[in-house]
Amino acid sequence: MDTRSATEEKPVHRSKSFSFKTQKEVCQTCQKTVYPMERLVANNLIFHSSCFCCKHCNAKLSLGSFAALQGEFYCKPHFQQLFKSRGNYDEGFGRKQHKELWASKETDNITKTP
């Protein structure tokens, strides 16, 4: 028999840990934790809104004012300027031209054939 009176309440058992296990998101630029209010996602990469800057001039970028090439982000004016300086997406951005890579592969193939 239950000896408790009708006014007594049964103890409520609650979980001691009610936290959700979430993975911390880290800014690609500064490698610090990104909280939801300052989170910005561009090309499936996560940034602080203040860390999302042009590689060339460090101007703060927004989702409508950036251009990306091979994981690097630029403001639209500098992206166009770097492209126009050499007329391709390689030299203007500090990389070797693809035709140089092809030429080196062709010379390797010529020397390897008997």
Phi and psi restraints in degrees (range 20) as a CNS / XPLOR table:
assign (resid 1 and name C) (resid 2 and name N)
       (resid 2 and name CA) (resid 2 and name C) 1.0 -90.4 20.0 2
assign (resid 2 and name N) (resid 2 and name CA)
       (resid 2 and name C) (resid 3 and name N) 1.0 119.0 20.0 2
assign (resid 2 and name C) (resid 3 and name N)
       (resid 3 and name CA) (resid 3 and name C) 1.0 -88.9 20.0 2
assign (resid 3 and name N) (resid 3 and name CA)
       (resid 3 and name C) (resid 4 and name N) 1.0 -4.8 20.0 2
assign (resid 3 and name C) (resid 4 and name N)
       (resid 4 and name CA) (resid 4 and name C) 1.0 -74.4 20.0 2
assign (resid 4 and name N) (resid 4 and name CA)
       (resid 4 and name C) (resid 5 and name N) 1.0 148.0 20.0 2
assign (resid 4 and name C) (resid 5 and name N)
       (resid 5 and name CA) (resid 5 and name C) 1.0 -78.9 20.0 2
assign (resid 5 and name N) (resid 5 and name CA)
       (resid 5 and name C) (resid 6 and name N) 1.0 167.7 20.0 2
assign (resid 5 and name C) (resid 6 and name N)
       (resid 6 and name CA) (resid 6 and name C) 1.0 -65.9 20.0 2
assign (resid 6 and name N) (resid 6 and name CA)
       (resid 6 and name C) (resid 7 and name N) 1.0 -24.0 20.0 2
assign (resid 6 and name C) (resid 7 and name N)
       (resid 7 and name CA) (resid 7 and name C) 1.0 -81.1 20.0 2
assign (resid 7 and name N) (resid 7 and name CA)
       (resid 7 and name C) (resid 8 and name N) 1.0 -21.2 20.0 2
assign (resid 7 and name C) (resid 8 and name N)
       (resid 8 and name CA) (resid 8 and name C) 1.0 -74.2 20.0 2
assign (resid 8 and name N) (resid 8 and name CA)
       (resid 8 and name C) (resid 9 and name N) 1.0 140.7 20.0 2
assign (resid 8 and name C) (resid 9 and name N)
       (resid 9 and name CA) (resid 9 and name C) 1.0 -103.8 20.0 2
assign (resid 9 and name N) (resid 9 and name CA)
       (resid 9 and name C) (resid 10 and name N) 1.0 149.5 20.0 2
assign (resid 9 and name C) (resid 10 and name N)
       (resid 10 and name CA) (resid 10 and name C) 1.0 -74.2 20.0 2
assign (resid 10 and name N) (resid 10 and name CA)
       (resid 10 and name C) (resid 11 and name N) 1.0 145.6 20.0 2
assign (resid 10 and name C) (resid 11 and name N)
       (resid 11 and name CA) (resid 11 and name C) 1.0 -66.1 20.0 2
assign (resid 11 and name N) (resid 11 and name CA)
       (resid 11 and name C) (resid 12 and name N) 1.0 140.8 20.0 2
assign (resid 11 and name C) (resid 12 and name N)
       (resid 12 and name CA) (resid 12 and name C) 1.0 -95.4 20.0 2
assign (resid 12 and name N) (resid 12 and name CA)
       (resid 12 and name C) (resid 13 and name N) 1.0 127.5 20.0 2
assign (resid 12 and name C) (resid 13 and name N)
       (resid 13 and name CA) (resid 13 and name C) 1.0 -97.7 20.0 2
assign (resid 13 and name N) (resid 13 and name CA)
       (resid 13 and name C) (resid 14 and name N) 1.0 121.6 20.0 2
assign (resid 13 and name C) (resid 14 and name N)
       (resid 14 and name CA) (resid 14 and name C) 1.0 -117.5 20.0 2
assign (resid 14 and name N) (resid 14 and name CA)
       (resid 14 and name C) (resid 15 and name N) 1.0 154.5 20.0 2
assign (resid 14 and name C) (resid 15 and name N)
       (resid 15 and name CA) (resid 15 and name C) 1.0 -65.9 20.0 2
assign (resid 15 and name N) (resid 15 and name CA)
       (resid 15 and name C) (resid 16 and name N) 1.0 137.8 20.0 2
assign (resid 15 and name C) (resid 16 and name N)
       (resid 16 and name CA) (resid 16 and name C) 1.0 -73.4 20.0 2
assign (resid 16 and name N) (resid 16 and name CA)
       (resid 16 and name C) (resid 17 and name N) 1.0 -27.2 20.0 2
assign (resid 16 and name C) (resid 17 and name N)
       (resid 17 and name CA) (resid 17 and name C) 1.0 -122.4 20.0 2
assign (resid 17 and name N) (resid 17 and name CA)
       (resid 17 and name C) (resid 18 and name N) 1.0 113.3 20.0 2
assign (resid 17 and name C) (resid 18 and name N)
       (resid 18 and name CA) (resid 18 and name C) 1.0 -114.8 20.0 2
assign (resid 18 and name N) (resid 18 and name CA)
       (resid 18 and name C) (resid 19 and name N) 1.0 20.9 20.0 2
assign (resid 18 and name C) (resid 19 and name N)
       (resid 19 and name CA) (resid 19 and name C) 1.0 -87.2 20.0 2
assign (resid 19 and name N) (resid 19 and name CA)
       (resid 19 and name C) (resid 20 and name N) 1.0 146.3 20.0 2
assign (resid 19 and name C) (resid 20 and name N)
       (resid 20 and name CA) (resid 20 and name C) 1.0 -88.5 20.0 2
assign (resid 20 and name N) (resid 20 and name CA)
       (resid 20 and name C) (resid 21 and name N) 1.0 136.4 20.0 2
assign (resid 20 and name C) (resid 21 and name N)
       (resid 21 and name CA) (resid 21 and name C) 1.0 -85.6 20.0 2
assign (resid 21 and name N) (resid 21 and name CA)
       (resid 21 and name C) (resid 22 and name N) 1.0 106.9 20.0 2
assign (resid 21 and name C) (resid 22 and name N)
       (resid 22 and name CA) (resid 22 and name C) 1.0 -118.7 20.0 2
assign (resid 22 and name N) (resid 22 and name CA)
       (resid 22 and name C) (resid 23 and name N) 1.0 150.3 20.0 2
assign (resid 22 and name C) (resid 23 and name N)
       (resid 23 and name CA) (resid 23 and name C) 1.0 -81.2 20.0 2
assign (resid 23 and name N) (resid 23 and name CA)
       (resid 23 and name C) (resid 24 and name N) 1.0 134.1 20.0 2
assign (resid 23 and name C) (resid 24 and name N)
       (resid 24 and name CA) (resid 24 and name C) 1.0 -69.8 20.0 2
assign (resid 24 and name N) (resid 24 and name CA)
       (resid 24 and name C) (resid 25 and name N) 1.0 135.5 20.0 2
assign (resid 24 and name C) (resid 25 and name N)
       (resid 25 and name CA) (resid 25 and name C) 1.0 -95.1 20.0 2
assign (resid 25 and name N) (resid 25 and name CA)
       (resid 25 and name C) (resid 26 and name N) 1.0 137.8 20.0 2
assign (resid 25 and name C) (resid 26 and name N)
       (resid 26 and name CA) (resid 26 and name C) 1.0 -119.5 20.0 2
assign (resid 26 and name N) (resid 26 and name CA)
       (resid 26 and name C) (resid 27 and name N) 1.0 136.2 20.0 2
assign (resid 26 and name C) (resid 27 and name N)
       (resid 27 and name CA) (resid 27 and name C) 1.0 -66.7 20.0 2
assign (resid 27 and name N) (resid 27 and name CA)
       (resid 27 and name C) (resid 28 and name N) 1.0 134.9 20.0 2
assign (resid 27 and name C) (resid 28 and name N)
       (resid 28 and name CA) (resid 28 and name C) 1.0 -68.1 20.0 2
assign (resid 28 and name N) (resid 28 and name CA)
       (resid 28 and name C) (resid 29 and name N) 1.0 -25.0 20.0 2
assign (resid 28 and name C) (resid 29 and name N)
       (resid 29 and name CA) (resid 29 and name C) 1.0 -86.5 20.0 2
assign (resid 29 and name N) (resid 29 and name CA)
       (resid 29 and name C) (resid 30 and name N) 1.0 -52.8 20.0 2
assign (resid 29 and name C) (resid 30 and name N)
       (resid 30 and name CA) (resid 30 and name C) 1.0 -103.5 20.0 2
assign (resid 30 and name N) (resid 30 and name CA)
       (resid 30 and name C) (resid 31 and name N) 1.0 -7.4 20.0 2
assign (resid 30 and name C) (resid 31 and name N)
       (resid 31 and name CA) (resid 31 and name C) 1.0 62.2 20.0 2
assign (resid 31 and name N) (resid 31 and name CA)
       (resid 31 and name C) (resid 32 and name N) 1.0 24.4 20.0 2
assign (resid 31 and name C) (resid 32 and name N)
       (resid 32 and name CA) (resid 32 and name C) 1.0 -104.3 20.0 2
assign (resid 32 and name N) (resid 32 and name CA)
       (resid 32 and name C) (resid 33 and name N) 1.0 161.9 20.0 2
assign (resid 32 and name C) (resid 33 and name N)
       (resid 33 and name CA) (resid 33 and name C) 1.0 -60.9 20.0 2
assign (resid 33 and name N) (resid 33 and name CA)
       (resid 33 and name C) (resid 34 and name N) 1.0 137.2 20.0 2
assign (resid 33 and name C) (resid 34 and name N)
       (resid 34 and name CA) (resid 34 and name C) 1.0 -107.8 20.0 2
assign (resid 34 and name N) (resid 34 and name CA)
       (resid 34 and name C) (resid 35 and name N) 1.0 122.3 20.0 2
assign (resid 34 and name C) (resid 35 and name N)
       (resid 35 and name CA) (resid 35 and name C) 1.0 -93.3 20.0 2
assign (resid 35 and name N) (resid 35 and name CA)
       (resid 35 and name C) (resid 36 and name N) 1.0 155.2 20.0 2
assign (resid 35 and name C) (resid 36 and name N)
       (resid 36 and name CA) (resid 36 and name C) 1.0 -53.3 20.0 2
assign (resid 36 and name N) (resid 36 and name CA)
       (resid 36 and name C) (resid 37 and name N) 1.0 -35.6 20.0 2
assign (resid 36 and name C) (resid 37 and name N)
       (resid 37 and name CA) (resid 37 and name C) 1.0 -70.8 20.0 2
assign (resid 37 and name N) (resid 37 and name CA)
       (resid 37 and name C) (resid 38 and name N) 1.0 -20.9 20.0 2
assign (resid 37 and name C) (resid 38 and name N)
       (resid 38 and name CA) (resid 38 and name C) 1.0 -113.6 20.0 2
assign (resid 38 and name N) (resid 38 and name CA)
       (resid 38 and name C) (resid 39 and name N) 1.0 12.5 20.0 2
assign (resid 38 and name C) (resid 39 and name N)
       (resid 39 and name CA) (resid 39 and name C) 1.0 -82.0 20.0 2
assign (resid 39 and name N) (resid 39 and name CA)
       (resid 39 and name C) (resid 40 and name N) 1.0 134.6 20.0 2
assign (resid 39 and name C) (resid 40 and name N)
       (resid 40 and name CA) (resid 40 and name C) 1.0 -137.4 20.0 2
assign (resid 40 and name N) (resid 40 and name CA)
       (resid 40 and name C) (resid 41 and name N) 1.0 131.4 20.0 2
assign (resid 40 and name C) (resid 41 and name N)
       (resid 41 and name CA) (resid 41 and name C) 1.0 -116.1 20.0 2
assign (resid 41 and name N) (resid 41 and name CA)
       (resid 41 and name C) (resid 42 and name N) 1.0 122.7 20.0 2
assign (resid 41 and name C) (resid 42 and name N)
       (resid 42 and name CA) (resid 42 and name C) 1.0 -133.9 20.0 2
assign (resid 42 and name N) (resid 42 and name CA)
       (resid 42 and name C) (resid 43 and name N) 1.0 126.2 20.0 2
assign (resid 42 and name C) (resid 43 and name N)
       (resid 43 and name CA) (resid 43 and name C) 1.0 53.3 20.0 2
assign (resid 43 and name N) (resid 43 and name CA)
       (resid 43 and name C) (resid 44 and name N) 1.0 42.0 20.0 2
assign (resid 43 and name C) (resid 44 and name N)
       (resid 44 and name CA) (resid 44 and name C) 1.0 62.2 20.0 2
assign (resid 44 and name N) (resid 44 and name CA)
       (resid 44 and name C) (resid 45 and name N) 1.0 20.4 20.0 2
assign (resid 44 and name C) (resid 45 and name N)
       (resid 45 and name CA) (resid 45 and name C) 1.0 -113.4 20.0 2
assign (resid 45 and name N) (resid 45 and name CA)
       (resid 45 and name C) (resid 46 and name N) 1.0 146.0 20.0 2
assign (resid 45 and name C) (resid 46 and name N)
       (resid 46 and name CA) (resid 46 and name C) 1.0 -104.1 20.0 2
assign (resid 46 and name N) (resid 46 and name CA)
       (resid 46 and name C) (resid 47 and name N) 1.0 135.8 20.0 2
assign (resid 46 and name C) (resid 47 and name N)
       (resid 47 and name CA) (resid 47 and name C) 1.0 -136.4 20.0 2
assign (resid 47 and name N) (resid 47 and name CA)
       (resid 47 and name C) (resid 48 and name N) 1.0 158.3 20.0 2
assign (resid 47 and name C) (resid 48 and name N)
       (resid 48 and name CA) (resid 48 and name C) 1.0 -72.8 20.0 2
assign (resid 48 and name N) (resid 48 and name CA)
       (resid 48 and name C) (resid 49 and name N) 1.0 147.1 20.0 2
assign (resid 48 and name C) (resid 49 and name N)
       (resid 49 and name CA) (resid 49 and name C) 1.0 -62.4 20.0 2
assign (resid 49 and name N) (resid 49 and name CA)
       (resid 49 and name C) (resid 50 and name N) 1.0 -29.3 20.0 2
assign (resid 49 and name C) (resid 50 and name N)
       (resid 50 and name CA) (resid 50 and name C) 1.0 -80.4 20.0 2
assign (resid 50 and name N) (resid 50 and name CA)
       (resid 50 and name C) (resid 51 and name N) 1.0 -17.1 20.0 2
assign (resid 50 and name C) (resid 51 and name N)
       (resid 51 and name CA) (resid 51 and name C) 1.0 -92.5 20.0 2
assign (resid 51 and name N) (resid 51 and name CA)
       (resid 51 and name C) (resid 52 and name N) 1.0 -8.9 20.0 2
assign (resid 51 and name C) (resid 52 and name N)
       (resid 52 and name CA) (resid 52 and name C) 1.0 -83.5 20.0 2
assign (resid 52 and name N) (resid 52 and name CA)
       (resid 52 and name C) (resid 53 and name N) 1.0 92.7 20.0 2
assign (resid 52 and name C) (resid 53 and name N)
       (resid 53 and name CA) (resid 53 and name C) 1.0 -129.3 20.0 2
assign (resid 53 and name N) (resid 53 and name CA)
       (resid 53 and name C) (resid 54 and name N) 1.0 158.9 20.0 2
assign (resid 53 and name C) (resid 54 and name N)
       (resid 54 and name CA) (resid 54 and name C) 1.0 -66.5 20.0 2
assign (resid 54 and name N) (resid 54 and name CA)
       (resid 54 and name C) (resid 55 and name N) 1.0 135.0 20.0 2
assign (resid 54 and name C) (resid 55 and name N)
       (resid 55 and name CA) (resid 55 and name C) 1.0 -67.0 20.0 2
assign (resid 55 and name N) (resid 55 and name CA)
       (resid 55 and name C) (resid 56 and name N) 1.0 -31.0 20.0 2
assign (resid 55 and name C) (resid 56 and name N)
       (resid 56 and name CA) (resid 56 and name C) 1.0 -81.9 20.0 2
assign (resid 56 and name N) (resid 56 and name CA)
       (resid 56 and name C) (resid 57 and name N) 1.0 -46.4 20.0 2
assign (resid 56 and name C) (resid 57 and name N)
       (resid 57 and name CA) (resid 57 and name C) 1.0 -119.3 20.0 2
assign (resid 57 and name N) (resid 57 and name CA)
       (resid 57 and name C) (resid 58 and name N) 1.0 -1.2 20.0 2
assign (resid 57 and name C) (resid 58 and name N)
       (resid 58 and name CA) (resid 58 and name C) 1.0 62.2 20.0 2
assign (resid 58 and name N) (resid 58 and name CA)
       (resid 58 and name C) (resid 59 and name N) 1.0 20.8 20.0 2
assign (resid 58 and name C) (resid 59 and name N)
       (resid 59 and name CA) (resid 59 and name C) 1.0 -71.9 20.0 2
assign (resid 59 and name N) (resid 59 and name CA)
       (resid 59 and name C) (resid 60 and name N) 1.0 142.9 20.0 2
assign (resid 59 and name C) (resid 60 and name N)
       (resid 60 and name CA) (resid 60 and name C) 1.0 -66.6 20.0 2
assign (resid 60 and name N) (resid 60 and name CA)
       (resid 60 and name C) (resid 61 and name N) 1.0 132.6 20.0 2
assign (resid 60 and name C) (resid 61 and name N)
       (resid 61 and name CA) (resid 61 and name C) 1.0 -104.9 20.0 2
assign (resid 61 and name N) (resid 61 and name CA)
       (resid 61 and name C) (resid 62 and name N) 1.0 159.1 20.0 2
assign (resid 61 and name C) (resid 62 and name N)
       (resid 62 and name CA) (resid 62 and name C) 1.0 -125.7 20.0 2
assign (resid 62 and name N) (resid 62 and name CA)
       (resid 62 and name C) (resid 63 and name N) 1.0 172.7 20.0 2
assign (resid 62 and name C) (resid 63 and name N)
       (resid 63 and name CA) (resid 63 and name C) 1.0 -63.9 20.0 2
assign (resid 63 and name N) (resid 63 and name CA)
       (resid 63 and name C) (resid 64 and name N) 1.0 -22.9 20.0 2
assign (resid 63 and name C) (resid 64 and name N)
       (resid 64 and name CA) (resid 64 and name C) 1.0 -96.2 20.0 2
assign (resid 64 and name N) (resid 64 and name CA)
       (resid 64 and name C) (resid 65 and name N) 1.0 -3.0 20.0 2
assign (resid 64 and name C) (resid 65 and name N)
       (resid 65 and name CA) (resid 65 and name C) 1.0 -124.2 20.0 2
assign (resid 65 and name N) (resid 65 and name CA)
       (resid 65 and name C) (resid 66 and name N) 1.0 27.1 20.0 2
assign (resid 65 and name C) (resid 66 and name N)
       (resid 66 and name CA) (resid 66 and name C) 1.0 -127.9 20.0 2
assign (resid 66 and name N) (resid 66 and name CA)
       (resid 66 and name C) (resid 67 and name N) 1.0 159.3 20.0 2
assign (resid 66 and name C) (resid 67 and name N)
       (resid 67 and name CA) (resid 67 and name C) 1.0 -132.3 20.0 2
assign (resid 67 and name N) (resid 67 and name CA)
       (resid 67 and name C) (resid 68 and name N) 1.0 140.8 20.0 2
assign (resid 67 and name C) (resid 68 and name N)
       (resid 68 and name CA) (resid 68 and name C) 1.0 -119.3 20.0 2
assign (resid 68 and name N) (resid 68 and name CA)
       (resid 68 and name C) (resid 69 and name N) 1.0 143.8 20.0 2
assign (resid 68 and name C) (resid 69 and name N)
       (resid 69 and name CA) (resid 69 and name C) 1.0 -144.7 20.0 2
assign (resid 69 and name N) (resid 69 and name CA)
       (resid 69 and name C) (resid 70 and name N) 1.0 117.9 20.0 2
assign (resid 69 and name C) (resid 70 and name N)
       (resid 70 and name CA) (resid 70 and name C) 1.0 51.5 20.0 2
assign (resid 70 and name N) (resid 70 and name CA)
       (resid 70 and name C) (resid 71 and name N) 1.0 46.4 20.0 2
assign (resid 70 and name C) (resid 71 and name N)
       (resid 71 and name CA) (resid 71 and name C) 1.0 80.1 20.0 2
assign (resid 71 and name N) (resid 71 and name CA)
       (resid 71 and name C) (resid 72 and name N) 1.0 5.6 20.0 2
assign (resid 71 and name C) (resid 72 and name N)
       (resid 72 and name CA) (resid 72 and name C) 1.0 -113.6 20.0 2
assign (resid 72 and name N) (resid 72 and name CA)
       (resid 72 and name C) (resid 73 and name N) 1.0 144.9 20.0 2
assign (resid 72 and name C) (resid 73 and name N)
       (resid 73 and name CA) (resid 73 and name C) 1.0 -114.5 20.0 2
assign (resid 73 and name N) (resid 73 and name CA)
       (resid 73 and name C) (resid 74 and name N) 1.0 137.8 20.0 2
assign (resid 73 and name C) (resid 74 and name N)
       (resid 74 and name CA) (resid 74 and name C) 1.0 -133.6 20.0 2
assign (resid 74 and name N) (resid 74 and name CA)
       (resid 74 and name C) (resid 75 and name N) 1.0 154.1 20.0 2
assign (resid 74 and name C) (resid 75 and name N)
       (resid 75 and name CA) (resid 75 and name C) 1.0 -72.7 20.0 2
assign (resid 75 and name N) (resid 75 and name CA)
       (resid 75 and name C) (resid 76 and name N) 1.0 154.5 20.0 2
assign (resid 75 and name C) (resid 76 and name N)
       (resid 76 and name CA) (resid 76 and name C) 1.0 -61.0 20.0 2
assign (resid 76 and name N) (resid 76 and name CA)
       (resid 76 and name C) (resid 77 and name N) 1.0 -40.1 20.0 2
assign (resid 76 and name C) (resid 77 and name N)
       (resid 77 and name CA) (resid 77 and name C) 1.0 -61.4 20.0 2
assign (resid 77 and name N) (resid 77 and name CA)
       (resid 77 and name C) (resid 78 and name N) 1.0 -42.3 20.0 2
assign (resid 77 and name C) (resid 78 and name N)
       (resid 78 and name CA) (resid 78 and name C) 1.0 -73.1 20.0 2
assign (resid 78 and name N) (resid 78 and name CA)
       (resid 78 and name C) (resid 79 and name N) 1.0 -32.8 20.0 2
assign (resid 78 and name C) (resid 79 and name N)
       (resid 79 and name CA) (resid 79 and name C) 1.0 -59.9 20.0 2
assign (resid 79 and name N) (resid 79 and name CA)
       (resid 79 and name C) (resid 80 and name N) 1.0 -46.2 20.0 2
assign (resid 79 and name C) (resid 80 and name N)
       (resid 80 and name CA) (resid 80 and name C) 1.0 -66.3 20.0 2
assign (resid 80 and name N) (resid 80 and name CA)
       (resid 80 and name C) (resid 81 and name N) 1.0 -41.2 20.0 2
assign (resid 80 and name C) (resid 81 and name N)
       (resid 81 and name CA) (resid 81 and name C) 1.0 -62.8 20.0 2
assign (resid 81 and name N) (resid 81 and name CA)
       (resid 81 and name C) (resid 82 and name N) 1.0 -44.8 20.0 2
assign (resid 81 and name C) (resid 82 and name N)
       (resid 82 and name CA) (resid 82 and name C) 1.0 -67.5 20.0 2
assign (resid 82 and name N) (resid 82 and name CA)
       (resid 82 and name C) (resid 83 and name N) 1.0 -33.8 20.0 2
assign (resid 82 and name C) (resid 83 and name N)
       (resid 83 and name CA) (resid 83 and name C) 1.0 -68.7 20.0 2
assign (resid 83 and name N) (resid 83 and name CA)
       (resid 83 and name C) (resid 84 and name N) 1.0 -44.8 20.0 2
assign (resid 83 and name C) (resid 84 and name N)
       (resid 84 and name CA) (resid 84 and name C) 1.0 -68.8 20.0 2
assign (resid 84 and name N) (resid 84 and name CA)
       (resid 84 and name C) (resid 85 and name N) 1.0 -26.8 20.0 2
assign (resid 84 and name C) (resid 85 and name N)
       (resid 85 and name CA) (resid 85 and name C) 1.0 -62.3 20.0 2
assign (resid 85 and name N) (resid 85 and name CA)
       (resid 85 and name C) (resid 86 and name N) 1.0 -32.9 20.0 2
assign (resid 85 and name C) (resid 86 and name N)
       (resid 86 and name CA) (resid 86 and name C) 1.0 -124.5 20.0 2
assign (resid 86 and name N) (resid 86 and name CA)
       (resid 86 and name C) (resid 87 and name N) 1.0 -11.1 20.0 2
assign (resid 86 and name C) (resid 87 and name N)
       (resid 87 and name CA) (resid 87 and name C) 1.0 81.7 20.0 2
assign (resid 87 and name N) (resid 87 and name CA)
       (resid 87 and name C) (resid 88 and name N) 1.0 10.8 20.0 2
assign (resid 87 and name C) (resid 88 and name N)
       (resid 88 and name CA) (resid 88 and name C) 1.0 -150.8 20.0 2
assign (resid 88 and name N) (resid 88 and name CA)
       (resid 88 and name C) (resid 89 and name N) 1.0 170.1 20.0 2
assign (resid 88 and name C) (resid 89 and name N)
       (resid 89 and name CA) (resid 89 and name C) 1.0 -87.1 20.0 2
assign (resid 89 and name N) (resid 89 and name CA)
       (resid 89 and name C) (resid 90 and name N) 1.0 3.8 20.0 2
assign (resid 89 and name C) (resid 90 and name N)
       (resid 90 and name CA) (resid 90 and name C) 1.0 -102.6 20.0 2
assign (resid 90 and name N) (resid 90 and name CA)
       (resid 90 and name C) (resid 91 and name N) 1.0 -64.6 20.0 2
assign (resid 90 and name C) (resid 91 and name N)
       (resid 91 and name CA) (resid 91 and name C) 1.0 -61.6 20.0 2
assign (resid 91 and name N) (resid 91 and name CA)
       (resid 91 and name C) (resid 92 and name N) 1.0 -43.7 20.0 2
assign (resid 91 and name C) (resid 92 and name N)
       (resid 92 and name CA) (resid 92 and name C) 1.0 -62.3 20.0 2
assign (resid 92 and name N) (resid 92 and name CA)
       (resid 92 and name C) (resid 93 and name N) 1.0 -24.7 20.0 2
assign (resid 92 and name C) (resid 93 and name N)
       (resid 93 and name CA) (resid 93 and name C) 1.0 -105.5 20.0 2
assign (resid 93 and name N) (resid 93 and name CA)
       (resid 93 and name C) (resid 94 and name N) 1.0 16.4 20.0 2
assign (resid 93 and name C) (resid 94 and name N)
       (resid 94 and name CA) (resid 94 and name C) 1.0 81.5 20.0 2
assign (resid 94 and name N) (resid 94 and name CA)
       (resid 94 and name C) (resid 95 and name N) 1.0 24.5 20.0 2
assign (resid 94 and name C) (resid 95 and name N)
       (resid 95 and name CA) (resid 95 and name C) 1.0 -118.6 20.0 2
assign (resid 95 and name N) (resid 95 and name CA)
       (resid 95 and name C) (resid 96 and name N) 1.0 164.9 20.0 2
assign (resid 95 and name C) (resid 96 and name N)
       (resid 96 and name CA) (resid 96 and name C) 1.0 -74.6 20.0 2
assign (resid 96 and name N) (resid 96 and name CA)
       (resid 96 and name C) (resid 97 and name N) 1.0 147.0 20.0 2
assign (resid 96 and name C) (resid 97 and name N)
       (resid 97 and name CA) (resid 97 and name C) 1.0 -68.3 20.0 2
assign (resid 97 and name N) (resid 97 and name CA)
       (resid 97 and name C) (resid 98 and name N) 1.0 150.0 20.0 2
assign (resid 97 and name C) (resid 98 and name N)
       (resid 98 and name CA) (resid 98 and name C) 1.0 -63.3 20.0 2
assign (resid 98 and name N) (resid 98 and name CA)
       (resid 98 and name C) (resid 99 and name N) 1.0 -33.3 20.0 2
assign (resid 98 and name C) (resid 99 and name N)
       (resid 99 and name CA) (resid 99 and name C) 1.0 -64.6 20.0 2
assign (resid 99 and name N) (resid 99 and name CA)
       (resid 99 and name C) (resid 100 and name N) 1.0 -29.3 20.0 2
assign (resid 99 and name C) (resid 100 and name N)
       (resid 100 and name CA) (resid 100 and name C) 1.0 -69.3 20.0 2
assign (resid 100 and name N) (resid 100 and name CA)
       (resid 100 and name C) (resid 101 and name N) 1.0 -38.2 20.0 2
assign (resid 100 and name C) (resid 101 and name N)
       (resid 101 and name CA) (resid 101 and name C) 1.0 -65.1 20.0 2
assign (resid 101 and name N) (resid 101 and name CA)
       (resid 101 and name C) (resid 102 and name N) 1.0 -39.9 20.0 2
assign (resid 101 and name C) (resid 102 and name N)
       (resid 102 and name CA) (resid 102 and name C) 1.0 -65.6 20.0 2
assign (resid 102 and name N) (resid 102 and name CA)
       (resid 102 and name C) (resid 103 and name N) 1.0 -41.8 20.0 2
assign (resid 102 and name C) (resid 103 and name N)
       (resid 103 and name CA) (resid 103 and name C) 1.0 -62.2 20.0 2
assign (resid 103 and name N) (resid 103 and name CA)
       (resid 103 and name C) (resid 104 and name N) 1.0 -41.0 20.0 2
assign (resid 103 and name C) (resid 104 and name N)
       (resid 104 and name CA) (resid 104 and name C) 1.0 -68.1 20.0 2
assign (resid 104 and name N) (resid 104 and name CA)
       (resid 104 and name C) (resid 105 and name N) 1.0 -34.1 20.0 2
assign (resid 104 and name C) (resid 105 and name N)
       (resid 105 and name CA) (resid 105 and name C) 1.0 -69.0 20.0 2
assign (resid 105 and name N) (resid 105 and name CA)
       (resid 105 and name C) (resid 106 and name N) 1.0 -38.0 20.0 2
assign (resid 105 and name C) (resid 106 and name N)
       (resid 106 and name CA) (resid 106 and name C) 1.0 -65.4 20.0 2
assign (resid 106 and name N) (resid 106 and name CA)
       (resid 106 and name C) (resid 107 and name N) 1.0 -41.2 20.0 2
assign (resid 106 and name C) (resid 107 and name N)
       (resid 107 and name CA) (resid 107 and name C) 1.0 -68.2 20.0 2
assign (resid 107 and name N) (resid 107 and name CA)
       (resid 107 and name C) (resid 108 and name N) 1.0 -33.8 20.0 2
assign (resid 107 and name C) (resid 108 and name N)
       (resid 108 and name CA) (resid 108 and name C) 1.0 -65.7 20.0 2
assign (resid 108 and name N) (resid 108 and name CA)
       (resid 108 and name C) (resid 109 and name N) 1.0 -42.0 20.0 2
assign (resid 108 and name C) (resid 109 and name N)
       (resid 109 and name CA) (resid 109 and name C) 1.0 -67.8 20.0 2
assign (resid 109 and name N) (resid 109 and name CA)
       (resid 109 and name C) (resid 110 and name N) 1.0 -35.8 20.0 2
assign (resid 109 and name C) (resid 110 and name N)
       (resid 110 and name CA) (resid 110 and name C) 1.0 -67.1 20.0 2
assign (resid 110 and name N) (resid 110 and name CA)
       (resid 110 and name C) (resid 111 and name N) 1.0 -42.1 20.0 2
assign (resid 110 and name C) (resid 111 and name N)
       (resid 111 and name CA) (resid 111 and name C) 1.0 -72.8 20.0 2
assign (resid 111 and name N) (resid 111 and name CA)
       (resid 111 and name C) (resid 112 and name N) 1.0 -23.5 20.0 2
assign (resid 111 and name C) (resid 112 and name N)
       (resid 112 and name CA) (resid 112 and name C) 1.0 -84.5 20.0 2
assign (resid 112 and name N) (resid 112 and name CA)
       (resid 112 and name C) (resid 113 and name N) 1.0 -24.4 20.0 2
assign (resid 112 and name C) (resid 113 and name N)
       (resid 113 and name CA) (resid 113 and name C) 1.0 -76.5 20.0 2
assign (resid 113 and name N) (resid 113 and name CA)
       (resid 113 and name C) (resid 114 and name N) 1.0 138.9 20.0 2
